[in-house]
Amino acid sequence: MKDIFFILLWLNLCCTVIVGQQNIEGSVYQDLDANCTFTNGDINLSGITVKALLNGSNNIFYYGTTDADGHYSISCPSGTYTVYPVRTPYTQPNCTPFSGVVTTQASDTIDFPLEVYISCPAMNVDVSAPILTKAFSSTYAIEYSNRGTATANQVQIELEVDSFLNVQSFSIPPASQLGNVYLFNIGTVGVAQSGTIDMEVQVKSTAIDEQTHCVRAYITPDSSCYSGSAMDWWLDIEGTCRNDSVLFTIRNQSALPAISKPYWVFEDDIIMRTGNVNVVNGIDTIIGLSALPRKFYRIEVGDISNAPDSIFSAFVEGCVPDNNGEFNTGFPTQYNNANRVSWDAVDCQQNTAVTLANRKMAQPQGYRAGHYINVGQFIDYQINFQNTGASTVHKITIIDTLSNYLNPSSVQLTSASHPYTWSIKDQNILEIQLDSVNLPSSSVDISQSYGFVKFRIEQNFPSPIGNVIENLADVYMDQQPPIQTNLTIHETASDFFITPIITICPEVVPQMKVYPNPFKDRVTIEMGGEPQEVTLVVYDIIGREMVRIQESNTTRMVWTPNNLKSGVYVFNLFAEGKVIGKGRIIAQ
């Protein structure tokens, strides 16, 4: 969410000169009775990052993260520090904190009692799986939590599953099912409480290799605690394939009567169309296009330079396969696919025939070979692990030294295959502990030998163009030496999408005539010039292809439609792969 409240509670603390590292520690909690002391009824807050700025330095920070008991510990060299918790929405400090310089203790303690100034639940949900394959089943983890300041009642999760995934079981039975959409009644979720639903799936044999599969989780209550929306405008976009056409249906979900925004349509990884769309509240707006064999289509609506919160998107993969049933793959995960708000999560990943072990994935992967992403684009990292050893693994520790171009205080753990704890340590080290995975060997149970953790992180601000963000992680299994994952790479850029060169003024055949226009039963287009092979393509006003007629050795095309609705239509004439004429015709 854009409008997260950041608490800046300024404290001067000194890590004293003792051999080794010193500590600043304490607790962060909701001080419900506002007495500046933790008492019965107050709520410990977990997953809160506490930041210590070395005074007089040029942005030298050290970090600690609260555990399940709300306790944090920051290890730091000696010095005077300004300390404050970050990302504590809907609360504010209500006590005069300890101030001054501590010079006589190796460990300085400071608590952060936070007063609730907006009382409401704030639901979060995320979903992912470590691997998708036809060879064996995989397990999605749908993790939810309440990061607000009040208990959430009548919590529900709607889960939309890709049609090429065969659902085999749930850890919690759904309350209802409509097609591939499942509804779960969660009930009551208290402040700082969380839970997980596991879903076992297997990729259907009808899916092609490396096809992308998306699962969407939507949790209610589904709004920001602040008055008004996180954005003034809000769109919902659905992409569908109808015969040989791709239709993008855009709906205005905000309170605004109309929304006018630029849009971009991609064919594979090239911008094929741009324009401006006006979306009226209560009326679906459709942008349609003729789909070519194998091609991938995607639409983005919004300000493409201010990703990700200002972009709404949808895609269609494999609308028109080729004669072998194949289509282009690998494009959906190059881009940012939703995940704009905490209550709506989309996970898209390709199926694979290779049972990859420990690896790190990133979404978006980045555009083309340069892995380009927008400045300010957040990244969802997922660290997958697999037990390929001979015996069961009981504990896993993941150490991820974050790139200097990423903001450690923005880390949010969003989902995982097993219970976990995490913390930010030192200056940029993310440590994740999974203490009871009981991960069987892949030789015993390959489907259960996998696991994952997933987190979101933002770029540092300001983030200049040209930063190369590289990241990898070390995975420790029990007492074994660490296993290093692959390296993920992104480069920040702008205006990196490719647009083909299109002739603005196509070569027009002299003496082209269209008659009668308007027409009732038939329309004739005469091109003049020498006879040649010509293709006539007619579209309706939203870009859907109506007819395609090809004639050889001709200077005239005739279209005789059946049961055509009255209205305006546009046509293109093609010869030798070039547009040789275009115009409008009116059906009466």
ZIBEL-V720601 format. One line per field, one symbol per residue. ss: DSSP state (H for helix, E for strand, C for the rest). burial: b if it has 9 or more other ideal C-beta (glycine too) atoms within 8 Angstrom, else e. Layout:
ss=???
burial=???
This chain:
ss=CCCCCCCCCCCEEEECCCCCCEEEEEEEEECCCCCCCCCCCCEECCCCEEEEEECCCCCCEEEEECCCCCEEEEEECCEEEEEEECCCCCEEECCCCCCCCCCCCCEEECCEEEEECCCCCCEEEEEEECCCCCCCCEEEEEEEEECCCCCEEEEEEEEEECCCEEEEEECCCCCEEECCEEEEEEEEECCCCEEEEEEEEEECCCCCCCCEEEEEEEEECCCCCCCCCCCCCCEEEEEEEECCEEEEEEEECCCCCEEEEEEEEEECCEEEEEEEEEEECCCCEEEEEECCCCCCEEEEEECCCCCCCCEEEEEECCCCCCCCCCCCCCCHHHCCCCCCCCCEEEEEEECCCCCCCCEEEEECCCECCCCEEECCCCEEEEEEEECCCCCCECCEEEEEECCCCEEEEEEEEEEECCCCEEEEECCCEEEEEECCCCECCCCCCCCCCEEEEEEEEEECCCCCCCCEEEECCEEEECCCCCEECCCEEEEEECCCCEECCCCCCCCCCCCCEEECCCECCCEEEECCCCCEEEEEEEECCCCCEEEEEEEEEECEEEECCCCCCCEEEEEEEEECCEEEEEEEEEEC
burial=eeeebebebebbbbbbeeeeebbbbbbbbbbeeeeeeeeeebbbbbbbbbbbbbbeeeeebbbbbbbeebbbebbbebbbbbbbbbbbbbbebbeebeeeebeeeeebebbbbbbbeeebbbbbbbbbbbbbbbeeebbbbbbbbbbbbbbbeebbbbbbbeebbebeebeeebeeeeeebbbbebeebebbebbbbbbbbbbbeebbebbbbbbbbbbbbeebbeeebbbebbbebebebeeebbbbbbbbebebebbebbbbbbbebbbeeeeebebbbeeebbbbbbbebbbbbbbbbbebebbbbebbbbbbbbbbbeeeeebbbbbbbbbbbbbeebbbbbbbbbbbeebebbbbbbbbebbbebbbbbbbbbbbbbbbbbbeeeeebbbbbbbbebeebbbbbbbbbbbbbbebebbbbeebbbbbbbeebebbbbeeebbebbbbbbbbbbbbeebeeebebebbbbbbbeeeeebebeebbbbbbeebbeeeeeeeebeebeebebeeeebeeebbbbbbeeebbbbbbbbbeebbbbbeeebeebbebebebeeeeeeebbbbbbbeebbbbebebbbe
